Amino acid sequence: MFPRLPLLPALLATLAVFTSGPLRAELLLRDPTSDLVGALATARADIEDTLTDIARRTGLGYEDMLRANPGVDPWLPGTETDIVLPTRYVLPAGGRDGLVVNIAEYRLYFFTRLGEREAVATFPVSIGRMDWETPIGAHRILSKQARPTWFPPDSIRAEHAAEGDILPRSIPPGPDNPLGDYALRLSQAGYLIHGTNKPVGIGMQVTHGCIRMYPEDIEWLFPQVPVGATIKIVNEPLKFGWIGDELYFEAHPPLEGDPAANGDGSTDMIALLVRATSTRAATVDWDVMEEVYRARLGIPVRVGTAKALANELPAASPVAIERSQADKYPLR
């Protein structure tokens, strides 16, 4: 049913119908019956390009590009090298309204409408490093400010002072302000969604807990999001989703400092598969699913198809059947 090819070459072979030049799309129309949006694409590197250059032109971040292009030098990808653009996404689980940030994929989703159609805008973000975690949970936008002044917390001033960099009590708007030109303040005290004066770092685990965006992305988002809007911050490195009768699986590495990084993650993967097929049974290719899990390219891959409950399933529940199949194909 599924090709037995190395994962990345197999994916590249499917890109002919999707390939286009670099294109930054702010809004993607969304079918409310589908869990996926976007389409994979490729871009050809020029002699002066780095992966971060291509990432910024195409609405992607550093980790996005690194994962999807294993073996490519991020600083010297090479002239005429075809670069995979991982611009297809399984939407995070849960409610699809307001803002959703999945820190595991360094990505923000803004669910909105385009006329009568449902739509989603999605942007790469930087998140809190291991010792300054971005806060998981439900929050709301408390206030908005254009051209914000930054008042560095004492903890950050002490960190900089230890490295010989003395920060002032406040940094006014301008090119030296790390908040950039726009800031959305969260109801969780001390945390913002903001721009940056160092866009090369977008898509990395480098902030003091805030959510950092490209200047052009926060400029677009700022007027769209009202005060009081909800924001859910989640950590979902493994995502299953349906489009039509096809089941897709998208896998990302666990974040540095994530306790889940200490295990092999197979239990989480099987639990999520069971949930995805609890009301809609599927024929799953376990070998492909395991390869997607191990490669963790951050690209959705078809791993199953729906099967008719009435004709093909015995009396046992879909969950029980999936568990028995999982036992036959343990991850090693």
C-alpha positions as CSV (number, residue, x, y, z in Angstrom):
1,M,0.0,0.0,0.0
2,F,2.8,2.4,0.8
3,P,6.2,2.7,-1.0
4,R,9.2,1.1,0.7
5,L,11.5,3.9,0.0
6,P,13.8,6.0,2.2
7,L,11.6,8.6,3.8
8,L,13.1,11.8,2.5
9,P,13.6,10.7,-1.2
10,A,10.1,9.3,-1.1
11,L,8.8,12.7,0.0
12,L,10.8,14.6,-2.5
13,A,9.4,12.4,-5.3
14,T,5.9,13.7,-4.4
15,L,6.8,17.4,-4.6
16,A,6.5,17.8,-8.3
17,V,2.8,18.8,-8.0
18,F,3.5,21.2,-5.2
19,T,6.8,22.7,-6.1
20,S,6.9,26.5,-6.5
21,G,9.3,29.4,-6.0
22,P,9.7,31.0,-2.5
23,L,6.3,32.3,-1.4
24,R,5.2,33.8,1.9
25,A,1.5,33.1,2.5
26,E,0.0,34.8,5.5
27,L,-3.4,33.1,5.3
28,L,-4.2,29.5,4.4
29,L,-7.8,28.5,3.7
30,R,-8.9,25.7,6.0
31,D,-11.3,22.9,5.4
32,P,-13.1,22.4,8.8
33,T,-13.3,18.7,8.2
34,S,-9.5,18.4,7.7
35,D,-6.6,18.4,10.2
36,L,-4.0,19.5,7.6
37,V,-3.2,22.8,5.9
38,G,-0.6,24.0,3.4
39,A,1.5,22.1,0.9
40,L,5.1,21.0,0.7
41,A,7.3,22.9,-1.7
42,T,11.0,23.3,-2.7
43,A,13.2,26.3,-3.3
44,R,16.6,26.3,-5.1
45,A,19.5,27.9,-3.2
46,D,21.5,30.7,-4.7
47,I,25.2,31.0,-4.2
48,E,24.8,33.5,-1.3
49,D,21.9,31.8,0.4
50,T,21.9,30.2,3.9
51,L,19.0,28.1,5.2
52,T,18.0,31.1,7.4
53,D,17.8,33.4,4.4
54,I,15.5,30.9,2.6
55,A,13.6,30.3,5.9
56,R,12.8,34.0,6.3
57,R,11.6,34.4,2.6
58,T,9.3,31.5,3.0
59,G,7.8,31.9,6.4
60,L,9.9,29.2,8.1
61,G,12.3,29.1,11.0
62,Y,15.8,27.7,11.6
63,E,14.8,24.4,13.2
64,D,12.1,23.9,10.5
65,M,14.7,24.0,7.8
66,L,17.3,22.0,9.6
67,R,15.0,19.1,10.3
68,A,13.5,19.0,6.8
69,N,16.9,19.1,5.1
70,P,19.2,16.6,6.9
71,G,22.7,16.6,5.5
72,V,22.5,20.2,4.1
73,D,25.0,22.7,5.5
74,P,22.8,25.4,7.0
75,W,25.3,28.1,6.3
76,L,26.5,26.9,2.9
77,P,23.8,24.8,1.3
78,G,25.3,25.1,-2.1
79,T,24.3,26.7,-5.4
80,E,21.4,25.0,-7.1
81,T,20.7,22.8,-4.1
82,D,17.0,21.9,-3.8
83,I,15.8,22.9,-0.3
84,V,12.7,21.3,1.1
85,L,10.2,23.8,2.5
86,P,8.1,22.0,5.2
87,T,5.1,24.2,4.6
88,R,2.4,21.6,5.2
89,Y,1.2,21.1,8.8
90,V,-0.9,18.8,10.9
91,L,-2.9,21.3,13.1
92,P,-2.3,20.9,16.8
93,A,-5.0,19.0,18.7
94,G,-7.7,20.8,20.7
95,G,-9.8,23.9,20.0
96,R,-9.1,25.7,16.8
97,D,-9.8,29.3,17.6
98,G,-7.7,32.3,18.6
99,L,-4.0,31.8,19.0
100,V,-2.3,28.4,19.5
101,V,1.5,28.0,19.9
102,N,3.0,24.6,19.7
103,I,6.5,25.0,21.2
104,A,7.6,21.6,20.0
105,E,7.4,22.8,16.4
106,Y,8.4,26.4,17.1
107,R,5.2,27.6,15.5
108,L,2.2,29.9,16.1
109,Y,-1.2,29.4,14.6
110,F,-3.8,32.1,14.4
111,F,-7.3,30.8,13.6
112,T,-9.5,33.3,11.8
113,R,-11.8,33.8,8.8
114,L,-11.3,35.0,5.3
115,G,-14.7,36.2,4.2
116,E,-17.0,33.2,4.7
117,R,-14.2,30.7,4.8
118,E,-12.3,29.4,7.8
119,A,-8.6,30.2,7.6
120,V,-5.4,29.9,9.6
121,A,-2.2,32.0,9.6
122,T,0.9,30.3,10.8
123,F,4.3,31.7,11.7
124,P,7.6,30.4,13.0
125,V,8.6,31.6,16.5
126,S,11.5,31.4,18.9
127,I,10.6,30.0,22.4
128,G,12.1,29.9,25.9
129,R,15.3,27.9,26.4
130,M,15.6,25.1,28.9
131,D,16.1,27.4,32.0
132,W,13.6,30.0,30.9
133,E,10.6,27.9,29.7
134,T,7.7,29.3,27.7
135,P,4.6,28.8,29.9
136,I,2.3,25.9,28.8
137,G,-1.4,26.4,29.3
138,A,-4.3,28.7,28.5
139,H,-3.8,32.5,28.5
140,R,-5.2,35.6,27.0
141,I,-3.9,38.8,25.4
142,L,-3.8,41.4,28.2
143,S,-2.6,44.4,26.3
144,K,-1.0,45.5,23.0
145,Q,1.8,48.1,22.5
146,A,3.4,49.4,19.3
147,R,7.0,50.7,19.7
148,P,7.3,49.3,23.2
149,T,10.0,50.3,25.7
150,W,11.8,47.3,27.2
151,F,12.3,47.2,30.9
152,P,14.7,44.2,31.5
153,P,13.8,42.2,34.5
154,D,16.4,42.0,37.3
155,S,17.0,38.4,36.5
156,I,18.0,39.2,32.9
157,R,20.1,42.2,33.9
158,A,21.9,39.9,36.4
159,E,22.5,37.3,33.7
160,H,24.0,39.9,31.3
161,A,26.0,41.5,34.1
162,A,27.6,38.1,34.8
163,E,28.9,38.2,31.2
164,G,30.1,41.7,31.5
165,D,27.2,43.3,29.6
166,I,25.5,45.9,31.7
167,L,21.9,46.5,30.6
168,P,20.2,49.8,31.4
169,R,17.0,49.9,33.3
170,S,15.0,50.6,30.1
171,I,15.6,50.4,26.4
172,P,13.5,52.8,24.3
173,P,12.0,51.9,20.9
174,G,14.5,51.7,18.1
175,P,17.0,49.3,16.6
176,D,18.6,48.3,19.9
177,N,15.3,47.2,21.4
178,P,15.1,43.4,21.4
179,L,11.2,43.6,21.5
180,G,11.1,45.0,18.0
181,D,8.3,47.3,17.1
182,Y,5.3,45.4,18.5
183,A,4.4,43.5,21.6
184,L,1.4,41.5,22.8
185,R,1.4,41.1,26.6
186,L,0.1,37.8,28.0
187,S,-2.1,37.4,31.1
188,Q,0.8,35.3,32.5
189,A,2.9,38.0,34.1
190,G,6.2,38.8,32.4
191,Y,5.5,37.0,29.1
192,L,5.1,38.6,25.7
193,I,4.7,37.8,22.0
194,H,6.9,40.3,20.3
195,G,9.2,41.1,17.4
196,T,12.9,41.2,17.4
197,N,16.0,43.2,16.3
198,K,17.8,39.8,15.6
199,P,15.6,37.9,13.1
200,V,18.3,35.3,12.4
201,G,17.4,33.6,15.6
202,I,13.7,32.9,14.8
203,G,12.8,29.2,15.1
204,M,15.2,28.5,17.9
205,Q,14.9,27.7,21.6
206,V,16.8,30.9,22.7
207,T,14.4,33.3,24.5
208,H,13.8,34.0,28.2
209,G,10.4,32.5,27.9
210,C,8.7,35.0,25.5
211,I,7.5,34.2,22.1
212,R,9.6,35.9,19.4
213,M,8.5,36.5,15.8
214,Y,10.0,37.9,12.6
215,P,9.4,41.7,12.4
216,E,7.2,41.3,9.3
217,D,5.1,38.6,11.0
218,I,4.3,40.4,14.2
219,E,3.6,43.5,12.1
220,W,0.9,41.5,10.3
221,L,-0.4,39.8,13.4
222,F,-0.6,42.8,15.7
223,P,-3.7,44.5,14.3
224,Q,-5.5,41.2,13.8
225,V,-5.5,40.1,17.4
226,P,-7.8,41.9,19.8
227,V,-7.1,42.4,23.5
228,G,-8.8,39.6,25.3
229,A,-8.0,37.0,22.6
230,T,-7.3,33.5,23.9
231,I,-3.9,31.9,23.4
232,K,-3.1,28.3,24.1
233,I,0.5,27.2,24.5
234,V,1.0,23.5,24.0
235,N,3.9,21.0,23.6
236,E,3.0,18.5,20.9
237,P,6.0,17.0,19.2
238,L,3.8,14.1,17.7
239,K,0.7,14.9,15.8
240,F,-1.8,12.7,13.9
241,G,-4.5,14.2,11.6
242,W,-7.0,13.2,8.9
243,I,-7.5,14.7,5.5
244,G,-10.3,12.9,3.7
245,D,-9.8,9.2,4.3
246,E,-6.0,9.5,4.8
247,L,-4.3,9.5,8.2
248,Y,-1.1,11.6,8.5
249,F,1.6,11.6,11.1
250,E,4.0,14.5,11.8
251,A,6.9,14.1,14.2
252,H,9.3,16.6,15.8
253,P,12.2,16.0,18.2
254,P,11.5,16.7,21.9
255,L,12.7,20.1,23.1
256,E,15.9,20.4,25.1
257,G,15.0,20.0,28.8
258,D,11.7,18.2,28.0
259,P,11.3,15.2,30.4
260,A,9.8,13.3,27.4
261,A,13.3,13.4,25.8
262,N,14.4,10.8,28.4
263,G,12.1,8.1,27.0
264,D,11.7,6.6,23.5
265,G,8.3,8.3,23.1
266,S,6.7,5.2,21.6
267,T,4.0,5.0,24.3
268,D,2.9,8.6,23.5
269,M,2.9,7.8,19.8
270,I,0.7,4.8,20.3
271,A,-1.7,6.6,22.6
272,L,-2.1,9.5,20.1
273,L,-2.7,7.0,17.3
274,V,-5.4,5.3,19.4
275,R,-7.0,8.6,20.0
276,A,-6.9,9.6,16.3
277,T,-8.6,6.3,15.4
278,S,-11.0,6.0,18.3
279,T,-14.0,7.0,16.2
280,R,-12.6,6.2,12.8
281,A,-10.6,3.0,12.4
282,A,-7.6,2.9,10.1
283,T,-5.4,0.5,8.3
284,V,-1.9,1.6,9.4
285,D,1.5,1.0,7.9
286,W,3.5,0.5,11.0
287,D,6.8,0.4,9.2
288,V,6.2,3.9,7.7
289,M,5.0,5.2,11.0
290,E,8.1,4.0,12.8
291,E,10.3,5.6,10.1
292,V,8.5,8.9,10.4
293,Y,8.9,8.7,14.2
294,R,12.6,8.0,14.0
295,A,13.4,10.6,11.2
296,R,11.4,13.4,12.9
297,L,11.6,15.7,9.9
298,G,8.6,17.8,10.9
299,I,6.8,16.8,7.7
300,P,3.3,15.2,7.6
301,V,3.5,11.7,6.0
302,R,0.6,9.5,5.1
303,V,0.7,6.4,7.4
304,G,-2.9,5.0,7.1
305,T,-6.2,5.0,5.4
306,A,-9.7,4.7,6.8
307,K,-11.5,1.4,6.7
308,A,-15.3,0.8,6.9
309,L,-16.3,-0.2,10.4
310,A,-19.3,-2.2,9.4
311,N,-17.6,-4.4,6.8
312,E,-14.1,-4.8,8.0
313,L,-14.0,-4.8,11.8
314,P,-15.0,-7.5,14.2
315,A,-16.9,-6.8,17.4
316,A,-13.8,-5.5,19.2
317,S,-13.4,-1.7,19.4
318,P,-11.0,0.2,17.2
319,V,-8.8,1.0,20.2
320,A,-8.4,-2.7,21.1
321,I,-7.5,-3.5,17.5
322,E,-4.9,-0.8,17.3
323,R,-3.3,-1.9,20.6
324,S,-3.0,-5.4,19.4
325,Q,-1.3,-4.2,16.2
326,A,1.1,-2.0,18.2
327,D,2.2,-5.1,20.1
328,K,3.1,-6.8,16.8
329,Y,5.4,-3.9,15.8
330,P,7.2,-2.7,18.9
331,L,9.7,0.1,18.5
332,R,13.2,-1.0,19.0
